[in-house]
Amino acid sequence: MNTFAVVQAVVIGLLVLGSAVYAFGKLLPGVSTRVRAGASASLNKPWRASWQRSLGRWLQPKQATGSCGDGCGSCGSCGPTPPKQARPDVQPLEFRPRQR
C-alpha cells in the first residue's frame, strides 16, 4: 500500500468523523451539550496539562459558562420576565354559516 492511499484514507476518515460529529450536534443538541460539558469538566482540572485544560475550555458549551447577559437565567440577574401581551396584528377567526 503506497503512502498516497494511506493519506487519502486518513483524510476521508477525518472528514467522515467531522461530519458525524456535526450531525450529532445538530440532530441531538441536548445530548451533545451534555457530552461536551462532561468532557470539558473532566479535562479542565488543575492537575491536567495546559493543553488539556485549554482543550477543555474550548469544548465547554456556551450554555455552561454561566456568564451574565447570556440569557440563561441561572444567576437570577436577568430579572423577572415581562408578561406576554396580546399581539395587535392577530385577529380572531370568525365562522359564519354559508349563504344560500
N, CA, C and O atoms as a MOPAC input file, in Angstrom:
PM7 MOZYME 1SCF
protein

 N      0.84800 1    -1.17200 1     0.00000 1
 C      0.00000 1     0.00000 1     0.00000 1
 C      0.89900 1     1.24300 1     0.00000 1
 O      1.78300 1     1.37700 1     0.84600 1
 N      0.67000 1     2.12600 1    -0.93300 1
 C      1.52500 1     3.29800 1    -1.02000 1
 C      1.06100 1     4.38400 1    -0.05000 1
 O     -0.03000 1     4.30300 1     0.51500 1
 N      1.88900 1     5.38300 1     0.13000 1
 C      1.61200 1     6.41800 1     1.12200 1
 C      0.43900 1     7.31000 1     0.69800 1
 O     -0.26700 1     7.85500 1     1.54700 1
 N      0.23300 1     7.45800 1    -0.61500 1
 C     -0.88400 1     8.26900 1    -1.08300 1
 C     -2.21600 1     7.66000 1    -0.65700 1
 O     -3.12800 1     8.38300 1    -0.25400 1
 N     -2.33100 1     6.36500 1    -0.74100 1
 C     -3.56900 1     5.69500 1    -0.34500 1
 C     -3.79900 1     5.81200 1     1.15800 1
 O     -4.94000 1     5.94100 1     1.60200 1
 N     -2.73700 1     5.76900 1     1.93200 1
 C     -2.86900 1     5.90400 1     3.38200 1
 C     -3.31100 1     7.32400 1     3.73800 1
 O     -4.21200 1     7.51300 1     4.55500 1
 N     -2.67600 1     8.31300 1     3.12400 1
 C     -3.05300 1     9.70500 1     3.38000 1
 C     -4.49400 1     9.94700 1     2.95200 1
 O     -5.24600 1    10.62700 1     3.65000 1
 N     -4.87900 1     9.39500 1     1.81300 1
 C     -6.25000 1     9.55200 1     1.33000 1
 C     -7.24300 1     8.90400 1     2.29600 1
 O     -8.29500 1     9.48500 1     2.56500 1
 N     -6.94100 1     7.73600 1     2.81700 1
 C     -7.82400 1     7.06100 1     3.76300 1
 C     -7.93600 1     7.84400 1     5.06700 1
 O     -9.01900 1     7.91200 1     5.64800 1
 N     -6.84400 1     8.43300 1     5.53600 1
 C     -6.86900 1     9.22400 1     6.77200 1
 C     -7.70300 1    10.48100 1     6.57100 1
 O     -8.50700 1    10.82400 1     7.43900 1
 N     -7.53500 1    11.17800 1     5.45200 1
 C     -8.29200 1    12.39500 1     5.18800 1
 C     -9.78500 1    12.08900 1     5.07800 1
 O    -10.60700 1    12.81200 1     5.64200 1
 N    -10.13700 1    11.04400 1     4.37200 1
 C    -11.54500 1    10.66800 1     4.23500 1
 C    -12.12000 1    10.26600 1     5.59200 1
 O    -13.25500 1    10.61900 1     5.91200 1
 N    -11.35400 1     9.54200 1     6.38000 1
 C    -11.81200 1     9.15800 1     7.71300 1
 C    -12.06000 1    10.36800 1     8.60300 1
 O    -13.04300 1    10.40700 1     9.34300 1
 N    -11.16200 1    11.36400 1     8.53300 1
 C    -11.34300 1    12.58300 1     9.32300 1
 C    -12.57100 1    13.37100 1     8.86300 1
 O    -13.29300 1    13.93800 1     9.68400 1
 N    -12.80600 1    13.40600 1     7.55000 1
 C    -13.98400 1    14.09700 1     7.03100 1
 C    -15.28000 1    13.40500 1     7.47200 1
 O    -16.24900 1    14.07100 1     7.83800 1
 N    -15.29400 1    12.08900 1     7.43600 1
 C    -16.47900 1    11.34300 1     7.87500 1
 C    -16.70300 1    11.54100 1     9.37800 1
 O    -17.84000 1    11.70800 1     9.81800 1
 N    -15.63400 1    11.52400 1    10.15800 1
 C    -15.75200 1    11.73900 1    11.59800 1
 C    -16.26600 1    13.14700 1    11.89900 1
 O    -17.13600 1    13.32000 1    12.75200 1
 N    -15.74000 1    14.13800 1    11.21300 1
 C    -16.21200 1    15.51400 1    11.40400 1
 C    -17.67000 1    15.67300 1    11.01300 1
 O    -18.41600 1    16.37800 1    11.69200 1
 N    -18.08800 1    15.03000 1     9.93000 1
 C    -19.48900 1    15.08500 1     9.51500 1
 C    -20.39500 1    14.41800 1    10.53900 1
 O    -21.49200 1    14.90900 1    10.80900 1
 N    -19.95000 1    13.31200 1    11.10700 1
 C    -20.74500 1    12.62000 1    12.12000 1
 C    -20.87800 1    13.46200 1    13.38300 1
 O    -21.95000 1    13.50100 1    13.98600 1
 N    -19.80800 1    14.13500 1    13.79300 1
 C    -19.86200 1    14.99900 1    14.97600 1
 C    -20.79200 1    16.17600 1    14.72200 1
 O    -21.56600 1    16.54900 1    15.60400 1
 N    -20.73000 1    16.76300 1    13.54400 1
 C    -21.60300 1    17.87900 1    13.19600 1
 C    -23.07000 1    17.44400 1    13.19100 1
 O    -23.93000 1    18.14400 1    13.72600 1
 N    -23.35200 1    16.29400 1    12.58900 1
 C    -24.72700 1    15.79200 1    12.55400 1
 C    -25.22400 1    15.47500 1    13.96100 1
 O    -26.38400 1    15.73300 1    14.27900 1
 N    -24.36500 1    14.92300 1    14.79800 1
 C    -24.72000 1    14.62500 1    16.18800 1
 C    -25.11500 1    15.89700 1    16.92300 1
 O    -26.08700 1    15.90800 1    17.67700 1
 N    -24.36500 1    16.96100 1    16.70400 1
 C    -24.66400 1    18.23100 1    17.35500 1
 C    -25.94200 1    18.86900 1    16.85000 1
 O    -26.65500 1    19.50800 1    17.62500 1
 N    -26.25200 1    18.71200 1    15.56700 1
 C    -27.45400 1    19.31200 1    15.00100 1
 C    -28.71000 1    18.51100 1    15.32800 1
 O    -29.75900 1    19.09000 1    15.61100 1
 N    -28.61100 1    17.19300 1    15.29300 1
 C    -29.79100 1    16.36100 1    15.49500 1
 C    -30.10600 1    16.09900 1    16.96000 1
 O    -31.27200 1    15.90500 1    17.30600 1
 N    -29.11500 1    16.08800 1    17.82100 1
 C    -29.30300 1    15.85000 1    19.25600 1
 C    -28.60600 1    16.94800 1    20.05800 1
 O    -27.58200 1    16.68500 1    20.68800 1
 N    -29.13800 1    18.17000 1    20.05000 1
 C    -28.41900 1    19.26400 1    20.71000 1
 C    -28.32000 1    19.10100 1    22.22300 1
 O    -27.29700 1    19.46400 1    22.80300 1
 N    -29.33900 1    18.57100 1    22.87500 1
 C    -29.28600 1    18.40900 1    24.33000 1
 C    -28.24900 1    17.38800 1    24.75000 1
 O    -27.47300 1    17.62400 1    25.67600 1
 N    -28.23400 1    16.25700 1    24.07100 1
 C    -27.25700 1    15.21100 1    24.37300 1
 C    -25.85600 1    15.69900 1    24.03600 1
 O    -24.90700 1    15.43800 1    24.77500 1
 N    -25.72900 1    16.40700 1    22.92300 1
 C    -24.42800 1    16.92900 1    22.52100 1
 C    -23.88200 1    17.91500 1    23.54800 1
 O    -22.68900 1    17.90200 1    23.85200 1
 N    -24.74800 1    18.76400 1    24.08000 1
 C    -24.31800 1    19.73700 1    25.08800 1
 C    -23.86500 1    19.02800 1    26.35400 1
 O    -22.85000 1    19.40000 1    26.94400 1
 N    -24.61800 1    17.99600 1    26.78300 1
 C    -24.23500 1    17.26500 1    27.98800 1
 C    -22.92000 1    16.52500 1    27.80100 1
 O    -22.09500 1    16.49800 1    28.71400 1
 N    -22.71000 1    15.92300 1    26.63500 1
 C    -21.45400 1    15.21500 1    26.36600 1
 C    -20.28600 1    16.18800 1    26.35800 1
 O    -19.23800 1    15.91000 1    26.94100 1
 N    -20.46500 1    17.33500 1    25.69600 1
 C    -19.39300 1    18.34000 1    25.65800 1
 C    -19.09100 1    18.89100 1    27.03800 1
 O    -17.92700 1    19.10100 1    27.37800 1
 N    -20.14000 1    19.13500 1    27.85200 1
 C    -19.92800 1    19.65600 1    29.19800 1
 C    -19.20400 1    18.62900 1    30.06500 1
 O    -18.33900 1    19.00000 1    30.86000 1
 N    -19.54000 1    17.35000 1    29.92800 1
 C    -18.85500 1    16.31000 1    30.70200 1
 C    -17.39900 1    16.17400 1    30.30900 1
 O    -16.52500 1    16.05200 1    31.16700 1
 N    -17.13800 1    16.19600 1    29.00900 1
 C    -15.75100 1    16.10700 1    28.55000 1
 C    -14.96400 1    17.34000 1    28.97300 1
 O    -13.79400 1    17.23600 1    29.34300 1
 N    -15.59900 1    18.50000 1    28.92000 1
 C    -14.93500 1    19.72900 1    29.33600 1
 C    -14.61900 1    19.71700 1    30.81700 1
 O    -13.53600 1    20.13700 1    31.22400 1
 N    -15.55100 1    19.23900 1    31.63100 1
 C    -15.33300 1    19.20000 1    33.07400 1
 C    -14.21400 1    18.23400 1    33.44500 1
 O    -13.44100 1    18.50300 1    34.36500 1
 N    -14.12400 1    17.11800 1    32.73800 1
 C    -13.06100 1    16.16800 1    33.06100 1
 C    -11.69100 1    16.63400 1    32.57700 1
 O    -10.67200 1    16.27300 1    33.16700 1
 N    -11.65500 1    17.42800 1    31.51700 1
 C    -10.36600 1    17.92100 1    31.00500 1
 C     -9.89100 1    19.18700 1    31.71000 1
 O     -8.68700 1    19.42800 1    31.79400 1
 N    -10.80400 1    19.98500 1    32.20900 1
 C    -10.44300 1    21.27700 1    32.77800 1
 C    -10.21800 1    21.15900 1    34.28900 1
 O    -10.91900 1    21.79600 1    35.07600 1
 N     -9.26300 1    20.36500 1    34.67900 1
 C     -8.89100 1    20.17300 1    36.08300 1
 C     -7.51700 1    20.80000 1    36.32000 1
 O     -6.70900 1    20.86900 1    35.39400 1
 N     -7.23600 1    21.25900 1    37.55000 1
 C     -5.95100 1    21.93000 1    37.80100 1
 C     -4.73300 1    21.02800 1    37.60600 1
 O     -3.65900 1    21.53200 1    37.27900 1
 N     -4.86100 1    19.73100 1    37.79300 1
 C     -3.69900 1    18.85300 1    37.67200 1
 C     -3.44900 1    18.37900 1    36.23600 1
 O     -2.48100 1    17.66400 1    35.98000 1
 N     -4.30400 1    18.76900 1    35.31600 1
 C     -4.11000 1    18.38900 1    33.91700 1
 C     -3.03800 1    19.26600 1    33.27800 1
 O     -2.69600 1    20.33100 1    33.79400 1
 N     -2.52100 1    18.80500 1    32.15700 1
 C     -1.54700 1    19.58900 1    31.39100 1
 C     -2.24500 1    20.81200 1    30.79700 1
 O     -3.46800 1    20.83600 1    30.65700 1
 N     -1.46200 1    21.81100 1    30.45700 1
 C     -2.05700 1    23.06200 1    29.97000 1
 C     -2.81000 1    22.85600 1    28.66000 1
 O     -3.83800 1    23.49700 1    28.44100 1
 N     -2.32600 1    21.98000 1    27.78600 1
 C     -3.02800 1    21.76100 1    26.53100 1
 C     -4.34900 1    21.03200 1    26.77400 1
 O     -5.30700 1    21.23500 1    26.02700 1
 N     -4.41600 1    20.19000 1    27.80500 1
 C     -5.67100 1    19.50800 1    28.12100 1
 C     -6.68000 1    20.49500 1    28.70600 1
 O     -7.87000 1    20.42600 1    28.39600 1
 N     -6.20800 1    21.41600 1    29.55300 1
 C     -7.10800 1    22.41000 1    30.11400 1
 C     -7.62400 1    23.36600 1    29.04300 1
 O     -8.79100 1    23.75800 1    29.07000 1
 N     -6.76800 1    23.73900 1    28.10900 1
 C     -7.22800 1    24.62500 1    27.03900 1
 C     -8.21000 1    23.90000 1    26.11700 1
 O     -9.15200 1    24.51600 1    25.61700 1
 N     -8.00300 1    22.60000 1    25.88700 1
 C     -8.96200 1    21.81900 1    25.11300 1
 C    -10.29300 1    21.72500 1    25.85800 1
 O    -11.35500 1    21.78800 1    25.23900 1
 N    -10.24000 1    21.57500 1    27.18600 1
 C    -11.45500 1    21.54100 1    27.98200 1
 C    -12.21600 1    22.85200 1    27.93400 1
 O    -13.44500 1    22.85300 1    27.86800 1
 N    -11.49800 1    23.97400 1    27.96600 1
 C    -12.16300 1    25.27400 1    27.84900 1
 C    -12.74900 1    25.47600 1    26.46000 1
 O    -13.80200 1    26.09700 1    26.31400 1
 N    -12.07700 1    24.95900 1    25.44300 1
 C    -12.57200 1    25.08400 1    24.07600 1
 C    -13.82200 1    24.23700 1    23.87400 1
 O    -14.73200 1    24.64200 1    23.15100 1
 N    -13.87900 1    23.06000 1    24.50700 1
 C    -15.03200 1    22.18000 1    24.36800 1
 C    -16.23900 1    22.64000 1    25.16600 1
 O    -17.35700 1    22.20200 1    24.89700 1
 N    -16.03400 1    23.51300 1    26.14200 1
 C    -17.12000 1    23.92000 1    27.02700 1
 C    -18.21700 1    24.61900 1    26.24000 1
 O    -17.95300 1    25.59800 1    25.54100 1
 N    -19.46000 1    24.12000 1    26.34800 1
 C    -20.55400 1    24.76600 1    25.61400 1
 C    -20.86400 1    26.14600 1    26.17700 1
 O    -20.60500 1    26.41900 1    27.34900 1
 N    -21.41600 1    27.00700 1    25.34400 1
 C    -21.72100 1    28.37400 1    25.76500 1
 C    -22.74700 1    28.39400 1    26.88100 1
 O    -22.70000 1    29.28000 1    27.73500 1
 N    -23.67700 1    27.44100 1    26.90200 1
 C    -24.69800 1    27.40500 1    27.93600 1
 C    -24.09400 1    27.10100 1    29.28900 1
 O    -24.66700 1    27.48100 1    30.31100 1
 N    -22.96600 1    26.43400 1    29.33100 1
 C    -22.36300 1    26.02500 1    30.59600 1
 C    -21.45400 1    27.09600 1    31.19000 1
 O    -20.96100 1    26.92400 1    32.30500 1
 N    -21.21900 1    28.19400 1    30.47800 1
 C    -20.31000 1    29.21000 1    31.00300 1
 C    -20.91400 1    29.97800 1    32.15500 1
 O    -20.20100 1    30.34800 1    33.08800 1
 N    -22.21500 1    30.22800 1    32.11400 1
 C    -22.87400 1    30.92500 1    33.20400 1
 C    -22.51800 1    32.39300 1    33.28500 1
 O    -22.60100 1    32.98100 1    34.36400 1
 N    -22.12800 1    33.00100 1    32.18900 1
 C    -21.79100 1    34.41500 1    32.22200 1
 C    -23.06500 1    35.25300 1    32.22800 1
 O    -24.09000 1    34.85100 1    31.67700 1
 N    -22.98800 1    36.40400 1    32.84800 1
 C    -24.15200 1    37.27400 1    32.91200 1
 C    -24.43500 1    37.84100 1    31.52400 1
 O    -23.51700 1    38.14800 1    30.76300 1
 N    -25.67500 1    37.96900 1    31.22100 1
 C    -26.06400 1    38.54400 1    29.94500 1
 C    -26.27100 1    37.52700 1    28.84600 1
 O    -26.61900 1    37.90900 1    27.72900 1
 N    -26.06900 1    36.23400 1    29.11600 1
 C    -26.28900 1    35.26300 1    28.05200 1
 C    -27.73300 1    34.79300 1    28.00800 1
 O    -28.10600 1    34.02800 1    27.11800 1
 N    -28.55900 1    35.24400 1    28.96400 1
 C    -29.97600 1    34.94400 1    28.92300 1
 C    -30.36200 1    33.58500 1    29.46200 1
 O    -31.47500 1    33.12000 1    29.21700 1
 N    -29.46800 1    32.93700 1    30.19300 1
 C    -29.77800 1    31.58700 1    30.66900 1
 C    -30.66200 1    31.62600 1    31.90100 1
 O    -31.41800 1    30.68200 1    32.13400 1
 N    -30.59600 1    32.68600 1    32.70000 1
 C    -31.40700 1    32.80900 1    33.89500 1
 C    -30.89400 1    31.99500 1    35.06700 1
 O    -31.62500 1    31.80500 1    36.03900 1
 N    -29.66700 1    31.50900 1    35.00800 1
 C    -29.15700 1    30.67100 1    36.08800 1
 C    -28.69400 1    31.48400 1    37.29000 1
 O    -28.71900 1    30.98500 1    38.41500 1
 N    -28.27100 1    32.72700 1    37.07200 1
 C    -27.76500 1    33.51900 1    38.19500 1
 C    -28.82700 1    34.42300 1    38.80200 1
 O    -28.60400 1    34.98500 1    39.87400 1
 N    -29.97200 1    34.57900 1    38.15300 1
 C    -31.04300 1    35.41200 1    38.67300 1
 C    -30.83900 1    36.89100 1    38.42700 1
 O    -31.59300 1    37.70300 1    38.96400 1
 N    -29.85300 1    37.27300 1    37.63700 1
 C    -29.60000 1    38.69000 1    37.39500 1
 C    -30.43200 1    39.24100 1    36.25000 1
 O    -30.45000 1    40.45100 1    36.02700 1
 N    -31.11100 1    38.38100 1    35.53100 1
 C    -31.88600 1    38.84500 1    34.38000 1
 C    -33.17100 1    39.53500 1    34.79500 1
 O    -33.73400 1    40.29500 1    34.00700 1
 N    -33.65100 1    39.29700 1    36.00300 1
 C    -34.88300 1    39.91200 1    36.46500 1
 C    -36.08600 1    39.12500 1    35.99600 1
 O    -35.94800 1    38.15300 1    35.25300 1
 N    -37.25700 1    39.53800 1    36.42300 1
 C    -38.46700 1    38.81800 1    36.01800 1
 C    -38.76100 1    39.05800 1    34.54700 1
 O    -38.45400 1    40.11500 1    33.99700 1
 N    -39.35000 1    38.07500 1    33.93600 1
 C    -39.72300 1    38.21700 1    32.53500 1
 C    -41.03200 1    38.99700 1    32.45300 1
 O    -41.94000 1    38.75600 1    33.24800 1
 N    -41.14200 1    39.91500 1    31.51900 1
 C    -42.37700 1    40.68500 1    31.39800 1
 C    -43.50900 1    39.78400 1    30.90800 1
 O    -43.26300 1    38.82800 1    30.17200 1
 N    -44.73900 1    40.07800 1    31.30700 1
 C    -45.86100 1    39.24600 1    30.84900 1
 C    -46.06900 1    39.41800 1    29.35300 1
 O    -45.80400 1    40.47800 1    28.78600 1
 N    -46.54300 1    38.36000 1    28.73400 1
 C    -46.79000 1    38.42000 1    27.29500 1
 C    -48.02900 1    39.26600 1    27.02700 1
 O    -49.05400 1    39.13500 1    27.69600 1
 N    -47.90600 1    40.12300 1    26.04500 1
 C    -49.03100 1    40.96300 1    25.66500 1
 C    -49.62200 1    40.43100 1    24.38100 1
 O    -48.92900 1    39.82700 1    23.56200 1
 N    -50.89500 1    40.65800 1    24.21600 1
 C    -51.55900 1    40.20900 1    23.00100 1
 C    -51.00600 1    40.98200 1    21.81200 1
 O    -50.80400 1    42.19500 1    21.87600 1
 N    -50.77000 1    40.26500 1    20.74700 1
 C    -50.24700 1    40.91800 1    19.55000 1
 C    -51.36500 1    41.70100 1    18.86000 1
 O    -52.45600 1    41.16100 1    18.67700 1
 N    -51.13000 1    42.94200 1    18.47600 1
 C    -52.19800 1    43.73800 1    17.85400 1
 C    -52.51600 1    43.29300 1    16.43400 1
 O    -53.60300 1    43.58000 1    15.93400 1
 N    -51.59200 1    42.59600 1    15.77000 1
 C    -51.83500 1    42.19500 1    14.39100 1
 C    -52.59000 1    40.87800 1    14.28600 1
 O    -52.90000 1    40.44900 1    13.17400 1
 N    -52.89900 1    40.21900 1    15.40500 1
 C    -53.61200 1    38.95000 1    15.38200 1
 C    -55.10000 1    39.22300 1    15.52700 1
 O    -55.52600 1    39.92900 1    16.44100 1
 N    -55.88200 1    38.66000 1    14.62200 1
 C    -57.32600 1    38.83300 1    14.67700 1
 C    -57.97100 1    37.47100 1    14.89600 1
 O    -57.50000 1    36.46900 1    14.35800 1
 N    -59.04600 1    37.42600 1    15.68100 1
 C    -59.71500 1    36.13700 1    15.89900 1
 C    -60.43900 1    35.67600 1    14.64100 1
 O    -60.82900 1    36.48800 1    13.80200 1
 N    -60.61200 1    34.36900 1    14.52200 1
 C    -61.33700 1    33.80700 1    13.38700 1
 C    -62.83100 1    33.94200 1    13.61300 1
 O    -63.32100 1    33.77000 1    14.72900 1
 N    -63.55700 1    34.25300 1    12.53600 1
 C    -64.99900 1    34.31800 1    12.59200 1
 C    -65.56300 1    33.25700 1    11.65600 1
 O    -65.22800 1    33.21700 1    10.47200 1
 N    -66.40900 1    32.41400 1    12.19100 1
 C    -67.04400 1    31.38700 1    11.36800 1
 C    -68.48800 1    31.80100 1    11.13700 1
 O    -69.24000 1    32.02200 1    12.08600 1
 N    -68.86900 1    31.90400 1     9.87400 1
 C    -70.22700 1    32.28900 1     9.50200 1
 C    -70.84000 1    31.16000 1     8.67700 1
 O    -70.14100 1    30.49700 1     7.91000 1
 N    -72.14000 1    30.94400 1     8.83600 1
 C    -72.79000 1    29.90700 1     8.01000 1
 C    -72.80700 1    30.33800 1     6.54300 1
 O    -72.75800 1    31.52600 1     6.22200 1
 N    -72.87700 1    29.34300 1     5.67100 1
 C    -72.90600 1    29.62200 1     4.23100 1
 C    -74.20200 1    30.33800 1     3.85000 1
 O    -75.26800 1    30.08300 1     4.41100 1
 N    -74.07700 1    31.21900 1     2.90400 1
 C    -75.24600 1    31.91300 1     2.36800 1
 C    -75.86800 1    31.04700 1     1.29000 1
 O    -75.16500 1    30.55700 1     0.40600 1
 N    -77.16300 1    30.85400 1     1.35000 1
 C    -77.83300 1    30.00500 1     0.34200 1
 C    -78.46000 1    30.81400 1    -0.73800 1
 O    -79.06000 1    30.25800 1    -1.65700 1

